[in-house]
Amino acid sequence: MQTRHDNFTWAQRGRSVWMGGATRPDLCMVAGSGAWIQDAEGRNYLDFVGGWAVAALGHAPLAVSNAIAAQAATLLHCSPGFWNPTAVELAEHLANLTGYHKVFLGCTGAEANECAIKLARKRGSGKGAWKVVTTVDGFHGRTLATMAATGKPHWQTLFGPAMPGFVHIPFNDAAALELAMDDSVCAVMFEPVQGEGGVVPATAEFARAARGLCDRHDALLVADEVQTGLGRCGSILAHRELGIHADIATFAKGLGAGFPVSTCMTSTDLDVFEPGDQGGTHTYHPLGAAAGLAVLAEIERLDLCARSREAGSALECTLREIATRHALANLRGSGLLRAFDLPTPDAARLVEIAREEGLLLNAPRPATIRLMPPLVVTDSDIMEFGVRLERALGRL
Ligand SMILES: Cc1ncc(COP(=O)(O)O)c(C=O)c1O
């Protein structure tokens, strides 16, 4: 049947109806498998953006799609007013895996971080502690509170006055953190590796200082592991590699491997929420829980933390070779969250050229390329990445 849309591309149609969608490229993705994704024209792309660090098991992973389909056919939704076995099981699995005992299940990373902020503020409220210290260039989400927590200066005024109570200190600056700490602080929150900030790892020294200062001021340490967790950096909880134990940790992205599910976890003694304090229509959702359970099972079955470390080393070797020929600098990151800097601020242009070469890259900074391929990326995918990246760099 002929419709009025027939002469328009999906991108043109999307641009006319999606809010604020004008900056996307003219590319409509319709299918995917492993580290590869296909557009509506039938072109294949090697996805080293990994669905924005979400596609931990690759695109359209059978384990997750089967689990979602089976859950959907059994119980699609039951309201958060009742228990459901799938969400109970996911919470139990997460507790066993991480050592936290209390688990909130939401949909997005921002929602999980909001939960962390609320919990810390509620715990601090009795003693007048409500400030949250976060870091410059840190990223925590796009709700009003998590935007205020995020360390982007222009976000503090983008939608009118930012939510009060957030103090930003330079990342990895233990002295600045010490100055910012007093008894009005209820939490310190940071990413073990700043992702949107350009893949900048927290130093062990900073992490230990944060832990000590939180203890001294009775504040909670929050690890935003929305991007870094569940194998992305080579372990379940990246912050533990820094020699610390956060009071609260959040996961999202890879937890559903493409289905929106997130979690905020803490210990029993810190769960100060009372009934009604925290919730939402789609919290503890059976579908998200089914996806999460399938992902955790696959992480264990395929030993994806080890695979992330191994593939990350292979990726680093490939990058080192290319770096010598194209003056790439500051190769950094761990597991499969990696970055490098170009000699000139041409990262956005490289992303475009690489796309023409069938390789998807991300440029979080003007001269920085970030890589976050699926944890199931194969050795031949990594070799192909090297070939395509080098071709793109040659055209820059
Ligand atoms: C570290 C970190 N925290 C929070 C978020 C927000 O997650 P979401 O977009 O699922 O709300 C992101 C998203 O990129 C992130 O990288």
The ligand as a MOL file (V3000), in Angstrom:
LIG
                    3D

  0  0  0     0  0            999 V3000
M  V30 BEGIN CTAB
M  V30 COUNTS 16 16 0 0 0
M  V30 BEGIN ATOM
M  V30 1 C 28.6350 6.2880 33.9490 0
M  V30 2 C 27.2250 6.5060 33.5010 0
M  V30 3 N 26.2760 6.7270 34.4250 0
M  V30 4 C 25.0020 6.9100 34.0810 0
M  V30 5 C 24.6030 6.8910 32.7670 0
M  V30 6 C 23.1770 7.1040 32.4160 0
M  V30 7 O 22.6100 5.8990 32.0000 0
M  V30 8 P 21.2400 5.9160 31.1770 0
M  V30 9 O 21.5280 6.5980 29.8820 0
M  V30 10 O 20.8850 4.4720 31.0330 0
M  V30 11 O 20.2650 6.6640 32.0090 0
M  V30 12 C 25.5550 6.6810 31.7650 0
M  V30 13 C 25.1730 6.6830 30.3540 0
M  V30 14 O 25.9550 6.7680 29.4420 0
M  V30 15 C 26.9060 6.4790 32.1420 0
M  V30 16 O 27.8690 6.2860 31.2390 0
M  V30 END ATOM
M  V30 BEGIN BOND
M  V30 1 1 1 2
M  V30 2 1 2 3
M  V30 3 2 2 15
M  V30 4 2 3 4
M  V30 5 1 4 5
M  V30 6 1 5 6
M  V30 7 2 5 12
M  V30 8 1 6 7
M  V30 9 1 7 8
M  V30 10 2 8 9
M  V30 11 1 8 10
M  V30 12 1 8 11
M  V30 13 1 12 13
M  V30 14 1 12 15
M  V30 15 2 13 14
M  V30 16 1 15 16
M  V30 END BOND
M  V30 END CTAB
M  END
